[in-house]
Amino acid sequence: MEVFAVSMYSNLAKSQPSGSEDYLRIAEKESSHITFWTGFLRRRGVEAKVEKPSPLKLAAYRAATRLLGVGLTLRMMERAEAASISFYANLLSSPGIDEAERRGIQEILEDELVHEEEFIKKQSEMGDFMSYIKDAVLGLNDGLVEILSVTTGLLGVYGSPYAVALGGLVVGVAGALSMGVSTYTSTRSQRQVHEGILRRLASASRHVTGVFKDRVMQHARGKGYSEDVAASIAEETASDPKRLSDFIAEEEYGLSEESLSDPSRAALYAGGANLVGALIPLAPYFFTADVSWALLLSLSSATVFLSATGLLVSLLANVSARGKVVEMVITGLGSATATYIIGWLASMILGTRAQ
């Protein structure tokens, strides 16, 4: 992992001029880790050959940097870093580690934690994309699964790629508009409720400071601070009404002004992604009159994008990528299969299938 990290950060230093110094610094740290572990193993009779990282893996991460941005690519690397942090922490308590080695492992552990902080900073720099990516992922997956199901269902009814293309296009556009409108309405309503709470807290913090000050003390004591420290925190917080209202909003409601979503942008991300998702399984029906080829291309492209969506969700939720990808593919294709069967049965009963 250290060898791969050196190559990856060195590449980022060349392709991302704005953060080149930070990436070079991290690459140098990772290189020193390789030296440490090589010596660590040599003292135990193991000659570790430092091999070059997999070109395929490097190419995949470089492609991810272009497609997903640096923030999400670093999130992918962070998962490997998290595993190494746990390993190093366990190694510190293992027998057979001398004091010099213990200090070396502690320094490496500190470096990894600093790198994790760097990941978080880079992700926060992505701004709007990270704020609205959940809306985009939801819209993309909804459009893809919905139109995949619709097209296979229509194919079961009519057996005509042309009919499927037109019907799917109408449903896809309508679905994208519906997704955008519903996202705008729900986000705006939620924002209005949250803004009302923030206004009420801002007003109360100026007029009933003592009540909020007591609540700050309760929160501090609940976090394990002593009475004196809790009182000091409450006193410092209550000295500024804005700071006081922000503290209560964050602790008791999980709210901040920065966390409020823009309804228009949320609708644009969700609706636009929904339309893109709809076009993925629909496109083959516009370009071929062969039913079998159209269905095969539609299912194949949908599987690829369902896998990509599953990977993205796993990064955002910090869950197993393999499990999430399998879940997304099975549910998406399962829905399409069920809809095709329903359409085929309907065509047999109603006699609508083209000859």
KAFEN-V618947 format. One record per residue. RES is the residue in one small letter. OMEGA is omega in whole degrees, 0 to 359 (* if undefined). Layout:
res->RES omega->OMEGA
res->RES omega->OMEGA
//
This chain:
res->m omega->180
res->e omega->180
res->v omega->179
res->f omega->181
res->a omega->178
res->v omega->181
res->s omega->184
res->m omega->181
res->y omega->176
res->s omega->178
res->n omega->178
res->l omega->179
res->a omega->179
res->k omega->186
res->s omega->182
res->q omega->184
res->p omega->184
res->s omega->181
res->g omega->187
res->s omega->182
res->e omega->179
res->d omega->182
res->y omega->178
res->l omega->179
res->r omega->179
res->i omega->179
res->a omega->179
res->e omega->178
res->k omega->180
res->e omega->178
res->s omega->178
res->s omega->177
res->h omega->179
res->i omega->179
res->t omega->181
res->f omega->184
res->w omega->176
res->t omega->177
res->g omega->179
res->f omega->181
res->l omega->181
res->r omega->179
res->r omega->179
res->r omega->174
res->g omega->180
res->v omega->176
res->e omega->183
res->a omega->177
res->k omega->181
res->v omega->182
res->e omega->178
res->k omega->179
res->p omega->181
res->s omega->178
res->p omega->180
res->l omega->179
res->k omega->178
res->l omega->180
res->a omega->180
res->a omega->180
res->y omega->177
res->r omega->177
res->a omega->179
res->a omega->178
res->t omega->180
res->r omega->185
res->l omega->187
res->l omega->184
res->g omega->183
res->v omega->184
res->g omega->182
res->l omega->177
res->t omega->177
res->l omega->176
res->r omega->177
res->m omega->180
res->m omega->182
res->e omega->181
res->r omega->176
res->a omega->179
res->e omega->181
res->a omega->179
res->a omega->181
res->s omega->178
res->i omega->179
res->s omega->180
res->f omega->181
res->y omega->180
res->a omega->178
res->n omega->182
res->l omega->181
res->l omega->182
res->s omega->181
res->s omega->176
res->p omega->176
res->g omega->178
res->i omega->180
res->d omega->187
res->e omega->180
res->a omega->178
res->e omega->179
res->r omega->178
res->r omega->179
res->g omega->179
res->i omega->178
res->q omega->178
res->e omega->178
res->i omega->179
res->l omega->177
res->e omega->178
res->d omega->182
res->e omega->179
res->l omega->175
res->v omega->178
res->h omega->179
res->e omega->177
res->e omega->178
res->e omega->178
res->f omega->182
res->i omega->180
res->k omega->180
res->k omega->179
res->q omega->181
res->s omega->180
res->e omega->181
res->m omega->171
res->g omega->187
res->d omega->184
res->f omega->180
res->m omega->181
res->s omega->186
res->y omega->184
res->i omega->178
res->k omega->176
res->d omega->181
res->a omega->180
res->v omega->178
res->l omega->180
res->g omega->181
res->l omega->182
res->n omega->180
res->d omega->180
res->g omega->182
res->l omega->183
res->v omega->181
res->e omega->183
res->i omega->174
res->l omega->179
res->s omega->181
res->v omega->183
res->t omega->179
res->t omega->176
res->g omega->178
res->l omega->178
res->l omega->177
res->g omega->181
res->v omega->190
res->y omega->183
res->g omega->183
res->s omega->178
res->p omega->182
res->y omega->179
res->a omega->179
res->v omega->181
res->a omega->181
res->l omega->180
res->g omega->180
res->g omega->180
res->l omega->179
res->v omega->181
res->v omega->181
res->g omega->179
res->v omega->179
res->a omega->179
res->g omega->179
res->a omega->177
res->l omega->179
res->s omega->179
res->m omega->180
res->g omega->181
res->v omega->182
res->s omega->177
res->t omega->178
res->y omega->183
res->t omega->182
res->s omega->180
res->t omega->179
res->r omega->180
res->s omega->179
res->q omega->180
res->r omega->180
res->q omega->178
res->v omega->182
res->h omega->177
res->e omega->178
res->g omega->179
res->i omega->181
res->l omega->178
res->r omega->180
res->r omega->179
res->l omega->179
res->a omega->179
res->s omega->182
res->a omega->182
res->s omega->179
res->r omega->187
res->h omega->179
res->v omega->183
res->t omega->183
res->g omega->180
res->v omega->180
res->f omega->179
res->k omega->177
res->d omega->180
res->r omega->176
res->v omega->178
res->m omega->180
res->q omega->179
res->h omega->181
res->a omega->178
res->r omega->179
res->g omega->178
res->k omega->175
res->g omega->178
res->y omega->178
res->s omega->182
res->e omega->181
res->d omega->180
res->v omega->179
res->a omega->179
res->a omega->179
res->s omega->178
res->i omega->180
res->a omega->180
res->e omega->181
res->e omega->180
res->t omega->183
res->a omega->181
res->s omega->179
res->d omega->182
res->p omega->180
res->k omega->179
res->r omega->181
res->l omega->180
res->s omega->178
res->d omega->180
res->f omega->181
res->i omega->180
res->a omega->182
res->e omega->185
res->e omega->188
res->e omega->182
res->y omega->183
res->g omega->185
res->l omega->170
res->s omega->180
res->e omega->182
res->e omega->184
res->s omega->182
res->l omega->182
res->s omega->174
res->d omega->183
res->p omega->183
res->s omega->180
res->r omega->178
res->a omega->180
res->a omega->180
res->l omega->179
res->y omega->183
res->a omega->181
res->g omega->179
res->g omega->179
res->a omega->178
res->n omega->180
res->l omega->177
res->v omega->179
res->g omega->180
res->a omega->183
res->l omega->183
res->i omega->180
res->p omega->183
res->l omega->188
res->a omega->182
res->p omega->183
res->y omega->177
res->f omega->191
res->f omega->177
res->t omega->178
res->a omega->180
res->d omega->184
res->v omega->183
res->s omega->179
res->w omega->180
res->a omega->180
res->l omega->181
res->l omega->179
res->l omega->179
res->s omega->180
res->l omega->181
res->s omega->180
res->s omega->178
res->a omega->180
res->t omega->179
res->v omega->183
res->f omega->173
res->l omega->177
res->s omega->180
res->a omega->178
res->t omega->178
res->g omega->177
res->l omega->180
res->l omega->179
res->v omega->180
res->s omega->178
res->l omega->182
res->l omega->184
res->a omega->181
res->n omega->177
res->v omega->182
res->s omega->180
res->a omega->182
res->r omega->181
res->g omega->181
res->k omega->178
res->v omega->179
res->v omega->180
res->e omega->182
res->m omega->182
res->v omega->182
res->i omega->181
res->t omega->181
res->g omega->180
res->l omega->177
res->g omega->177
res->s omega->180
res->a omega->180
res->t omega->180
res->a omega->181
res->t omega->178
res->y omega->180
res->i omega->178
res->i omega->179
res->g omega->180
res->w omega->178
res->l omega->179
res->a omega->180
res->s omega->179
res->m omega->182
res->i omega->186
res->l omega->180
res->g omega->184
res->t omega->187
res->r omega->180
res->a omega->181
res->q omega->*
//
